[in-house]
Amino acid sequence: MSTATVTRPTEGEPEAPARRRKLTPLRLLLHGFLIVVALVWLFPIAWAVLTSLRSYDYTAANGYVSFGGWTFDNYVTAWQTAEFGQHFLNSVYITVPAVLLTLFLASCVAFVIARFSWKLNIVLLGVFTAANLLPQQALLIPLFRVFTEVPLPEFMSDSELLYDSYWGLILINVAFQCGFCVFVLSNYMKALPRDLYEAAMVDGASIWRQYWQVTMPLCRPALAALATLEVTWIYNEFFWATVLMRTGDKFPVTSSLNNLRGEFFTDNNLVSAGSVLVAIPTLVIFFMLQRHFVRGLTLGASKG
């Protein structure tokens, strides 16, 4: 039997330089385009941070295209005026249950679509995906009427209605986010080897055990990527919270930015500071889950 030998450079012998891809005019053009796009994308964020660190009196006298008047008072004033502490908790009450419920329901539907073959398989996937194609504003009036007529127990809602309750925002976010998650997870689950399910059936595993103990552990990268996106989307949701809420103390943190506007005057420096404060949690979550997010996207792209 022949054995393979691996040759290694002797001590003191320089290693072969890593092969570098040749820079062609097309690659230089591509890099230049990506740099321009990145700068255009980062410019509003950098401008908001720069504006938030300057006093209104200085920018009113010297204009926004200037440097000076540095202060952190805008952040203190924004936190106190908009009552971000309470509204951050409101966003947690809405975002966490909505994300968990969305991923659970979407994974259940995706498992059925990917695991079983039946006539309405494609139709079911199309129904869930088509919900994302419908403009949310088109459903404003009928949904508003439904929310003002559906009763809830008093311990679930102070208004005793689905309107002006956390449950209403949770349900509306779940309804609009499930379609995208079903589409992503169903394609991910279809790429899983069917031998796993056959082996599980031979061992006597029920459908629920195949879903919970076989499929879900393998979908952790995809679930982590979707969780990162869903937290960002639901946390940043502004439209439905403004329409389906009337009690100011229940507003999520994005809607509380309205408290920084005056009736006849708006301090843009103060609003910029509030916007930066609101954006910090999503940035923290993204950087914490960045490795799982990228891994989920790359695994999903390389399968099948």
Buried (B, 14 or more C-beta within 10 A) or exposed (E): EEEEEEEEEEEEEEEEEEEEEEEEEEEEEEEEEEEEEEEEEEEEEEEBBBBBBBBBEBBEEEEEEEEEBEBEEBBEBBBEBBBBEBBBEBBBBBBBBBBBBBBBBBBBBBBBBBBEEEEEBEEBBEEBBEBBEEEBEEBBEEBBEEBBEBEBEEEBBEBBBBBBBBBBBBBBBBBBBBBBBBBBBBBBBBEBEEEEBEEBEEEEBEBEEBBBEBBBEBBBBBBBBBBBBBBBBBBBBEEBBBBBBEEEEBBBBBBBBBBBEEEEEEBBBBBBBBBBBBBEBBEEBBEEBEEBBBBBBEBBEEEE
